[in-house]
Amino acid sequence: QEEGQEDSVKLMTVHAAKGLEFKSVFIVGMEENLFPSGLSTNTREELEEERRLFYVAVTRAEKKLTITHAATRYKYGSLDYCEPSRFLEELPQNLLEMVGYHRSKSSAWEEKVVYQQPKISRPEPVKTAYVHAVSSGFNPAPPERLSAGMAIEHQKFGYGKIVSLEGQNDGRMATIDFDKAGQKKLLLKFAKLSIVQN
């Protein structure tokens, strides 16, 4: 920010914001596995440290605090449904003004159930820990070469078959049934799929 420039935005981590105050503060990404971090929920001490950081973030606001969380995120080319952070439940509900999807009459954060509906609409595969060893012939194909019915290999999810394709250009997506990872919806721009020759 240049001196004398009043209309500007400062972007910083919560750690960097300690000791500072601003008229308006935006806290983004308030989702499980982001805040608190998925790496910080193993012990009570780690979770408490994340909770203290959230308190620091909230108390940086002098007049207005805006907290956001996403319904879905693309991670490694896969569309994931997000759950609002557990810390949101700890905020005084009478001080909140809810804006966004499917406002609930009961709990302010009840919309997380709505966000998960697409995930519940089909049986989920049993989650097992496995690591896919990429084949020596792995060679990502250009998205335009892919079509429904093709057998493919993904670096993370392993082998599968393309069920359907939708969208165009950079927004083209594939629904794929993976042998071990179940059904996934991937953005082809980032998915890096190798065609498996029968």
C-alpha positions, 0 to 999 in steps of 0.5 A: 500500500502506498502512503496516502492511498486509503482505498486499498486491500491488505492481504495477509496471513493471520500470523502476520495480522497479530497486533494490527486492527482494521475497520473491515476484515475478511476471513476466507476459507473457513472450512474443515481441513482449511481452518482448522487445517487438516494437519492440525486436528490430530491433537487437542493442543494443535486444535487449540492453537488453530482456535487461538488463531481464529480468535486473533483473526476475528478480533482484528476487525474494529467495525465489520467482520465478514467470514466466508466459506466455499460450498465446493472447491477444485483440488487436484482437478477433483470437485470436493464438497466443503464442510463449514469450519467447526469454529463457526458454531462457536460464534455468538449466533445473535451477532451474525447476519447470514448471507448466501445459500439456503438460509436455515431457520434453525441453525445459522450454519445448517446449510452445510447439510444442503451442501453435502446433498450431492455427495449423499445422493449416491453410495460412497465407496469405502475409503481405504488408504492406498497409493497408486503406483503410476505405470511406466507408460503413463503419458497424459493425453490432450483433453480433446482426445478423451471420450466417453467409454475410454479406459484411463489412468490418473496419477492419484486415483489410479485406473478407471473408465470415463462415464461422460463428458460435459462442458467445453474448452477449459471448462470441460469435465469428465465423470469417471468411475475409478476402480478404487477411488469410486466416481469422481468429477474431474476438470480435464484442464488439470486432471492429466489422464493417460489413455490405457490401451487394451 
